[in-house]
């Protein structure tokens, strides 16, 4: 998982320390996000398609949730078939 805000926060701390060493006031504009958009890449799957799934990462609970909570839950029954593995995005049921 690439955590962009971790790197941004480190850069902001560097800037703050540099300004403090030079005796200049520095006010950070960086805000931590409680939820962050993520993209789960399914690159290999035994009897199913590959692709990507958009999720939200909730830092407070350290968990991934469906990025569209308004969608209704549904069951996927296994269907044996020939899937195009070059397909871009796939739809998965909410967890």
N, CA, C and O atoms as a MOPAC input file, in Angstrom:
PM7 MOZYME 1SCF
protein

 N      0.85300 1    -1.16900 1     0.00000 1
 C      0.00000 1     0.00000 1     0.00000 1
 C      0.90200 1     1.23700 1     0.00000 1
 O      1.77000 1     1.38400 1     0.86000 1
 N      0.69100 1     2.09300 1    -0.94500 1
 C      1.44700 1     3.34100 1    -1.01900 1
 C      0.71000 1     4.38200 1    -0.18900 1
 O     -0.45300 1     4.68600 1    -0.45600 1
 N      1.37300 1     4.91800 1     0.79500 1
 C      0.74500 1     5.87600 1     1.70400 1
 C      1.32800 1     7.26100 1     1.43900 1
 O      2.33400 1     7.65000 1     2.03100 1
 N      0.69300 1     7.98200 1     0.55900 1
 C      1.16300 1     9.29000 1     0.12400 1
 C      1.28400 1    10.27700 1     1.27800 1
 O      2.23200 1    11.06100 1     1.32100 1
 N      0.34100 1    10.24900 1     2.21000 1
 C      0.36200 1    11.22600 1     3.30100 1
 C      1.53400 1    11.02500 1     4.25200 1
 O      1.96500 1    11.97500 1     4.90500 1
 N      2.05500 1     9.80300 1     4.34100 1
 C      3.22600 1     9.55000 1     5.19400 1
 C      4.42300 1    10.33600 1     4.66400 1
 O      5.16400 1    10.95100 1     5.43100 1
 N      4.60100 1    10.30800 1     3.34900 1
 C      5.71700 1    11.02700 1     2.73800 1
 C      5.50900 1    12.53800 1     2.79800 1
 O      6.45500 1    13.29300 1     3.02600 1
 N      4.27300 1    12.97100 1     2.59300 1
 C      3.98200 1    14.41000 1     2.68700 1
 C      4.22900 1    14.93300 1     4.09700 1
 O      4.77300 1    16.02300 1     4.27700 1
 N      3.82800 1    14.15400 1     5.09100 1
 C      4.02400 1    14.56600 1     6.48300 1
 C      5.51000 1    14.67300 1     6.80700 1
 O      5.92400 1    15.59900 1     7.50500 1
 N      6.31100 1    13.74500 1     6.31300 1
 C      7.75600 1    13.78300 1     6.54700 1
 C      8.36900 1    15.03100 1     5.90800 1
 O      9.23200 1    15.67300 1     6.50700 1
 N      7.92400 1    15.37700 1     4.69500 1
 C      8.43400 1    16.58000 1     4.02800 1
 C      8.05400 1    17.84000 1     4.79600 1
 O      8.85800 1    18.76400 1     4.92100 1
 N      6.82600 1    17.87500 1     5.30900 1
 C      6.38000 1    19.03300 1     6.08700 1
 C      7.20900 1    19.18800 1     7.36100 1
 O      7.56300 1    20.30400 1     7.74000 1
 N      7.51900 1    18.07500 1     8.01900 1
 C      8.33800 1    18.13300 1     9.23000 1
 C      9.73900 1    18.63400 1     8.90500 1
 O     10.32600 1    19.40000 1     9.66900 1
 N     10.27500 1    18.19200 1     7.75700 1
 C     11.59300 1    18.66900 1     7.31400 1
 C     11.57800 1    20.18000 1     7.11000 1
 O     12.47500 1    20.88400 1     7.57300 1
 N     10.55300 1    20.67300 1     6.41500 1
 C     10.43200 1    22.11300 1     6.16900 1
 C     10.32500 1    22.88400 1     7.48000 1
 O     10.93200 1    23.94300 1     7.64100 1
 N      9.54900 1    22.34200 1     8.40900 1
 C      9.36300 1    22.99400 1     9.70200 1
 C     10.67600 1    23.06100 1    10.47900 1
 O     10.99800 1    24.09300 1    11.06700 1
 N     11.43100 1    21.96900 1    10.48200 1
 C     12.71800 1    21.92600 1    11.19700 1
 C     13.71400 1    22.90100 1    10.56300 1
 O     14.45900 1    23.58100 1    11.26800 1
 N     13.71900 1    22.96300 1     9.22500 1
 C     14.63400 1    23.85900 1     8.51700 1
 C     14.30900 1    25.32300 1     8.84600 1
 O     15.20600 1    26.12400 1     9.10800 1
 N     13.02100 1    25.65700 1     8.82700 1
 C     12.60100 1    27.02500 1     9.14400 1
 C     12.92600 1    27.36900 1    10.59300 1
 O     13.33200 1    28.49200 1    10.89100 1
 N     12.74800 1    26.40600 1    11.49100 1
 C     13.04400 1    26.62600 1    12.90600 1
 C     14.53700 1    26.86300 1    13.11400 1
 O     14.93100 1    27.70600 1    13.91900 1
 N     15.37400 1    26.11000 1    12.37900 1
 C     16.82400 1    26.27300 1    12.48200 1
 C     17.26800 1    27.63900 1    11.96400 1
 O     18.23800 1    28.21400 1    12.45800 1
 N     16.55000 1    28.15400 1    10.96600 1
 C     16.88000 1    29.46400 1    10.39900 1
 C     16.22600 1    30.60000 1    11.18400 1
 O     16.47700 1    31.77200 1    10.90100 1
 N     15.40000 1    30.26600 1    12.15500 1
 C     14.74500 1    31.28300 1    12.97400 1
 C     13.53600 1    31.91500 1    12.31200 1
 O     13.09500 1    32.98900 1    12.72000 1
 N     12.99900 1    31.26200 1    11.30000 1
 C     11.82900 1    31.77700 1    10.59100 1
 C     10.57000 1    31.05700 1    11.08000 1
 O     10.61300 1    29.86900 1    11.39800 1
 N      9.46300 1    31.77300 1    11.13700 1
 C      8.21200 1    31.09100 1    11.51000 1
 C      7.70800 1    30.24700 1    10.33500 1
 O      7.81000 1    30.65300 1     9.17700 1
 N      7.17300 1    29.09000 1    10.64400 1
 C      6.62900 1    28.21800 1     9.59700 1
 C      5.32600 1    27.61400 1    10.09200 1
 O      5.26400 1    27.03200 1    11.17500 1
 N      4.30000 1    27.75900 1     9.29200 1
 C      2.99900 1    27.19100 1     9.63900 1
 C      2.64500 1    26.13700 1     8.60200 1
 O      2.54100 1    26.42900 1     7.41100 1
 N      2.46500 1    24.92400 1     9.06400 1
 C      2.17600 1    23.82700 1     8.14300 1
 C      0.74000 1    23.90100 1     7.62700 1
 O     -0.17000 1    24.32300 1     8.34100 1
 N      0.55800 1    23.49000 1     6.39300 1
 C     -0.77500 1    23.43800 1     5.79300 1
 C     -1.22700 1    21.99300 1     5.62500 1
 O     -2.30500 1    21.73100 1     5.09200 1
 N     -0.40600 1    21.06700 1     6.07800 1
 C     -0.69800 1    19.64300 1     5.93100 1
 C     -1.76600 1    19.19500 1     6.92400 1
 O     -1.68100 1    19.49500 1     8.11500 1
 N     -2.75800 1    18.48500 1     6.43600 1
 C     -3.81900 1    17.92200 1     7.27600 1
 C     -3.86600 1    16.41500 1     7.03700 1
 O     -3.87000 1    15.95700 1     5.89400 1
 N     -3.90300 1    15.64700 1     8.13300 1
 C     -4.02400 1    14.19200 1     8.00800 1
 C     -5.45300 1    13.83200 1     7.61900 1
 O     -6.41000 1    14.43000 1     8.11200 1
 N     -5.58500 1    12.86300 1     6.74200 1
 C     -6.90300 1    12.39000 1     6.33000 1
 C     -7.29400 1    11.18700 1     7.18400 1
 O     -6.46000 1    10.33300 1     7.48500 1
 N     -8.55700 1    11.12600 1     7.56800 1
 C     -9.05600 1     9.97600 1     8.33100 1
 C     -9.30600 1     8.79100 1     7.41100 1
 O     -9.10700 1     7.64000 1     7.79800 1
 N     -9.74900 1     9.08300 1     6.18000 1
 C     -9.98800 1     8.04600 1     5.18600 1
 C     -9.21500 1     8.39900 1     3.93000 1
 O     -9.05600 1     9.57000 1     3.58700 1
 N     -8.74100 1     7.37200 1     3.25300 1
 C     -7.95100 1     7.59500 1     2.05700 1
 C     -8.39200 1     6.63100 1     0.96100 1
 O     -8.61200 1     5.44700 1     1.21700 1
 N     -8.51900 1     7.14100 1    -0.25200 1
 C     -8.89100 1     6.29000 1    -1.38100 1
 C     -7.73800 1     5.35700 1    -1.71100 1
 O     -6.57800 1     5.76800 1    -1.71900 1
 N     -8.06700 1     4.09400 1    -1.98500 1
 C     -7.05400 1     3.11500 1    -2.36000 1
 C     -7.55500 1     2.32000 1    -3.54900 1
 O     -8.75200 1     2.28000 1    -3.83300 1
 N     -6.62800 1     1.69500 1    -4.22800 1
 C     -6.95600 1     0.84400 1    -5.35900 1
 C     -6.30900 1    -0.51100 1    -5.12300 1
 O     -5.08400 1    -0.61700 1    -5.08400 1
 N     -7.12100 1    -1.53800 1    -4.96700 1
 C     -6.62700 1    -2.89500 1    -4.76200 1
 C     -6.42900 1    -3.52800 1    -6.13000 1
 O     -7.35900 1    -3.57800 1    -6.93500 1
 N     -5.22800 1    -4.00800 1    -6.39300 1
 C     -4.91600 1    -4.62600 1    -7.67800 1
 C     -4.96300 1    -6.13900 1    -7.51500 1
 O     -4.19300 1    -6.71400 1    -6.74600 1
 N     -5.86800 1    -6.77500 1    -8.24200 1
 C     -5.96000 1    -8.23400 1    -8.23600 1
 C     -5.21500 1    -8.70200 1    -9.47700 1
 O     -5.75000 1    -8.69000 1   -10.58600 1
 N     -3.96800 1    -9.11500 1    -9.26700 1
 C     -3.11900 1    -9.49700 1   -10.38900 1
 C     -3.15500 1   -10.97400 1   -10.69600 1
 O     -2.80200 1   -11.38600 1   -11.80100 1
 N     -3.57500 1   -11.77600 1    -9.74100 1
 C     -3.57700 1   -13.22100 1    -9.93800 1
 C     -4.72000 1   -13.80800 1    -9.12100 1
 O     -4.84200 1   -13.52900 1    -7.92800 1
 N     -5.55200 1   -14.61400 1    -9.75800 1
 C     -6.68100 1   -15.23400 1    -9.07900 1
 C     -6.95700 1   -16.57000 1    -9.76100 1
 O     -7.02000 1   -16.64100 1   -10.98900 1
 N     -7.11900 1   -17.60700 1    -8.98300 1
 C     -7.20100 1   -18.96600 1    -9.52500 1
 C     -8.30600 1   -19.14600 1   -10.56300 1
 O     -8.00400 1   -19.46900 1   -11.71100 1
 N     -9.53900 1   -18.95400 1   -10.21200 1
 C    -10.64700 1   -19.20500 1   -11.14200 1
 C    -11.48800 1   -17.95900 1   -11.37300 1
 O    -12.71600 1   -18.03600 1   -11.41500 1
 N    -10.85100 1   -16.84100 1   -11.52000 1
 C    -11.62900 1   -15.62600 1   -11.69300 1
 C    -10.85900 1   -14.55700 1   -12.43700 1
 O     -9.70800 1   -14.75400 1   -12.82600 1
 N    -11.50600 1   -13.43000 1   -12.62900 1
 C    -10.87600 1   -12.34200 1   -13.38000 1
 C     -9.84800 1   -11.58200 1   -12.54400 1
 O     -9.84500 1   -11.66000 1   -11.31600 1
 N     -8.99600 1   -10.86100 1   -13.21900 1
 C     -8.05200 1    -9.96500 1   -12.56200 1
 C     -8.47600 1    -8.53600 1   -12.87800 1
 O     -9.24700 1    -8.30400 1   -13.80900 1
 N     -7.98200 1    -7.59800 1   -12.11600 1
 C     -8.33000 1    -6.19900 1   -12.34800 1
 C     -8.07700 1    -5.36700 1   -11.11500 1
 O     -7.19700 1    -5.68700 1   -10.31500 1
 N     -8.84000 1    -4.30400 1   -10.95200 1
 C     -8.67100 1    -3.41400 1    -9.80300 1
 C    -10.01200 1    -3.16800 1    -9.12400 1
 O    -11.06700 1    -3.25600 1    -9.75200 1
 N     -9.95600 1    -2.85800 1    -7.83100 1
 C    -11.15200 1    -2.55000 1    -7.03900 1
 C    -10.86500 1    -1.27800 1    -6.25200 1
 O     -9.82400 1    -1.16500 1    -5.60500 1
 N    -11.78300 1    -0.32700 1    -6.30800 1
 C    -11.63300 1     0.91800 1    -5.55000 1
 C    -12.19000 1     0.72600 1    -4.14600 1
 O    -13.33500 1     0.30600 1    -3.97900 1
 N    -11.37000 1     1.03600 1    -3.13000 1
 C    -11.75300 1     0.89400 1    -1.73100 1
 C    -11.37200 1     2.15600 1    -0.97200 1
 O    -10.63100 1     2.99800 1    -1.47900 1
 N    -11.88600 1     2.28100 1     0.25100 1
 C    -11.49000 1     3.36000 1     1.15600 1
 C    -10.74400 1     2.72500 1     2.32500 1
 O    -11.19100 1     1.72000 1     2.87900 1
 N     -9.60100 1     3.31400 1     2.70200 1
 C     -8.84100 1     2.82900 1     3.84800 1
 C     -9.16100 1     3.72200 1     5.03000 1
 O     -8.91900 1     4.92800 1     4.98700 1
 N     -9.70800 1     3.13000 1     6.09200 1
 C    -10.03300 1     3.87300 1     7.30900 1
 C     -8.88600 1     3.69000 1     8.29300 1
 O     -8.72300 1     2.62200 1     8.88200 1
 N     -8.09400 1     4.74500 1     8.46500 1
 C     -6.89400 1     4.66900 1     9.30500 1
 C     -7.22900 1     4.41800 1    10.76700 1
 O     -6.50900 1     3.70100 1    11.46200 1
 N     -8.30700 1     5.00300 1    11.22200 1
 C     -8.67000 1     4.87900 1    12.63300 1
 C     -8.89800 1     3.41700 1    13.03200 1
 O     -8.56100 1     3.00700 1    14.14200 1
 N     -9.47600 1     2.63600 1    12.11000 1
 C     -9.78700 1     1.23800 1    12.39400 1
 C     -8.83000 1     0.26900 1    11.70100 1
 O     -8.92600 1    -0.94000 1    11.90900 1
 N     -7.92000 1     0.77400 1    10.88900 1
 C     -6.98200 1    -0.02700 1    10.09700 1
 C     -7.74200 1    -1.08000 1     9.29600 1
 O     -7.51400 1    -2.28000 1     9.45000 1
 N     -8.64900 1    -0.61200 1     8.43600 1
 C     -9.42200 1    -1.53800 1     7.61300 1
 C     -9.78700 1    -0.89700 1     6.27700 1
 O     -9.77900 1     0.32400 1     6.12100 1
 N    -10.10500 1    -1.76100 1     5.32900 1
 C    -10.55600 1    -1.33100 1     4.01500 1
 C    -12.06100 1    -1.54800 1     3.92500 1
 O    -12.56900 1    -2.57800 1     4.37100 1
 N    -12.77200 1    -0.58900 1     3.35400 1
 C    -14.21900 1    -0.71100 1     3.16500 1
 C    -14.55600 1    -0.32300 1     1.73100 1
 O    -13.76100 1     0.30900 1     1.03500 1
 N    -15.74700 1    -0.71500 1     1.30900 1
 C    -16.21400 1    -0.40100 1    -0.03500 1
 C    -16.30200 1     1.11500 1    -0.19900 1
 O    -16.77500 1     1.81400 1     0.69700 1
 N    -15.85200 1     1.61100 1    -1.32600 1
 C    -15.86400 1     3.06300 1    -1.53100 1
 C    -17.26400 1     3.59300 1    -1.84100 1
 O    -17.48500 1     4.80400 1    -1.80600 1
 N    -18.20600 1     2.70700 1    -2.14100 1
 C    -19.57700 1     3.12800 1    -2.41200 1
 C    -20.51500 1     2.38700 1    -1.46100 1
 O    -21.07600 1     1.35800 1    -1.83800 1
 N    -20.69900 1     2.89200 1    -0.22700 1
 C    -21.51300 1     2.17400 1     0.75800 1
 C    -23.01200 1     2.16600 1     0.44900 1
 O    -23.75200 1     1.40700 1     1.07600 1
 N    -23.48000 1     2.97800 1    -0.49000 1
 C    -24.90600 1     3.02000 1    -0.81500 1
 C    -25.33400 1     1.85200 1    -1.69800 1
 O    -26.53000 1     1.59400 1    -1.83500 1
 N    -24.39200 1     1.15100 1    -2.29100 1
 C    -24.76400 1     0.04900 1    -3.17300 1
 C    -25.32000 1    -1.11300 1    -2.35300 1
 O    -24.84700 1    -1.39400 1    -1.25200 1
 N    -26.31700 1    -1.77200 1    -2.89800 1
 C    -26.96200 1    -2.88500 1    -2.19700 1
 C    -26.07600 1    -4.12800 1    -2.24000 1
 O    -25.35200 1    -4.35500 1    -3.20900 1
 N    -26.14300 1    -4.92000 1    -1.18700 1
 C    -25.35900 1    -6.15300 1    -1.13100 1
 C    -25.95800 1    -7.18500 1    -2.08300 1
 O    -27.17300 1    -7.23800 1    -2.27400 1
 N    -25.10400 1    -7.99000 1    -2.66900 1
 C    -25.57600 1    -9.05000 1    -3.55200 1
 C    -24.62300 1   -10.23200 1    -3.47000 1
 O    -23.46200 1   -10.09500 1    -3.08600 1
 N    -25.14400 1   -11.39500 1    -3.84000 1
 C    -24.36100 1   -12.62300 1    -3.77700 1
 C    -23.89300 1   -12.98200 1    -5.17300 1
 O    -24.64600 1   -12.86500 1    -6.13900 1
 N    -22.65300 1   -13.41700 1    -5.27500 1
 C    -22.11000 1   -13.85800 1    -6.54800 1
 C    -21.95900 1   -15.36400 1    -6.48800 1
 O    -21.22300 1   -15.89600 1    -5.65700 1
 N    -22.66100 1   -16.04200 1    -7.37300 1
 C    -22.56700 1   -17.49500 1    -7.45400 1
 C    -21.46800 1   -17.81600 1    -8.44900 1
 O    -21.38700 1   -17.20400 1    -9.51400 1
 N    -20.61700 1   -18.78200 1    -8.09900 1
 C    -19.49700 1   -19.12600 1    -8.97000 1
 C    -20.00300 1   -19.63000 1   -10.31200 1
 O    -20.86000 1   -20.51100 1   -10.38300 1
 N    -19.46300 1   -19.06400 1   -11.35100 1
 C    -19.78500 1   -19.49600 1   -12.70200 1
 C    -18.48400 1   -19.85100 1   -13.38600 1
 O    -17.57400 1   -19.02900 1   -13.48700 1
 N    -18.40600 1   -21.06500 1   -13.84800 1
 C    -17.21200 1   -21.48500 1   -14.57000 1
 C    -17.26200 1   -20.83200 1   -15.94500 1
 O    -18.26700 1   -20.92800 1   -16.65000 1
 N    -16.20600 1   -20.18700 1   -16.31000 1
 C    -16.20200 1   -19.51800 1   -17.59900 1
 C    -14.81100 1   -19.07500 1   -17.98100 1
 O    -13.86500 1   -19.17400 1   -17.19900 1
 N    -14.70800 1   -18.59600 1   -19.17600 1
 C    -13.43600 1   -18.12200 1   -19.68400 1
 C    -13.42400 1   -16.60100 1   -19.55400 1
 O    -14.18900 1   -15.91700 1   -20.23400 1
 N    -12.56900 1   -16.06900 1   -18.69400 1
 C    -12.52600 1   -14.63600 1   -18.42900 1
 C    -11.38000 1   -13.98300 1   -19.17900 1
 O    -10.30000 1   -14.55700 1   -19.32100 1
 N    -11.62900 1   -12.78400 1   -19.65100 1
 C    -10.58200 1   -12.00200 1   -20.30100 1
 C     -9.71800 1   -11.38200 1   -19.20700 1
 O    -10.18000 1   -10.49700 1   -18.48600 1
 N     -8.47600 1   -11.83000 1   -19.07300 1
 C     -7.59900 1   -11.34800 1   -18.00200 1
 C     -7.04300 1    -9.96100 1   -18.28300 1
 O     -6.40300 1    -9.37300 1   -17.41000 1
 N     -7.26400 1    -9.42900 1   -19.45700 1
 C     -6.77300 1    -8.09000 1   -19.78400 1
 C     -7.82100 1    -7.03000 1   -19.47200 1
 O     -7.62400 1    -5.84700 1   -19.75200 1
 N     -8.93400 1    -7.46100 1   -18.89300 1
 C    -10.01800 1    -6.54800 1   -18.54400 1
 C     -9.54800 1    -5.57100 1   -17.47100 1
 O     -8.83300 1    -5.96200 1   -16.54800 1
 N     -9.93800 1    -4.31700 1   -17.58200 1
 C     -9.48500 1    -3.29100 1   -16.64400 1
 C    -10.09400 1    -3.41800 1   -15.27000 1
 O     -9.54300 1    -4.11100 1   -14.41400 1
 N    -11.21200 1    -2.76900 1   -15.03900 1
 C    -11.84800 1    -2.78300 1   -13.72100 1
 C    -12.88100 1    -3.89900 1   -13.65700 1
 O    -13.55400 1    -4.20100 1   -14.64200 1
 N    -12.99200 1    -4.50400 1   -12.48100 1
 C    -14.00100 1    -5.52700 1   -12.25500 1
 C    -14.85500 1    -5.09900 1   -11.07700 1
 O    -14.41600 1    -4.31700 1   -10.23300 1
 N    -16.04800 1    -5.60000 1   -11.02100 1
 C    -16.96800 1    -5.27600 1    -9.93800 1
 C    -16.98500 1    -6.42900 1    -8.94800 1
 O    -17.17900 1    -7.58100 1    -9.33600 1
 N    -16.78400 1    -6.12700 1    -7.68000 1
 C    -16.85000 1    -7.12500 1    -6.62600 1
 C    -17.96300 1    -6.74100 1    -5.66100 1
 O    -18.27700 1    -5.56000 1    -5.50900 1
 N    -18.56000 1    -7.73700 1    -5.00800 1
 C    -19.62400 1    -7.40900 1    -4.05100 1
 C    -19.05500 1    -6.70500 1    -2.83400 1
 O    -17.89500 1    -6.92300 1    -2.48500 1
 N    -19.84700 1    -5.86200 1    -2.18000 1
 C    -19.37700 1    -5.20000 1    -0.95600 1
 C    -19.09600 1    -6.22400 1     0.13100 1
 O    -19.71900 1    -7.28500 1     0.18200 1
 N    -18.16400 1    -5.89700 1     0.98400 1
 C    -17.77600 1    -6.82000 1     2.05800 1
 C    -18.65000 1    -6.59100 1     3.26200 1
 O    -18.48900 1    -7.26600 1     4.27900 1

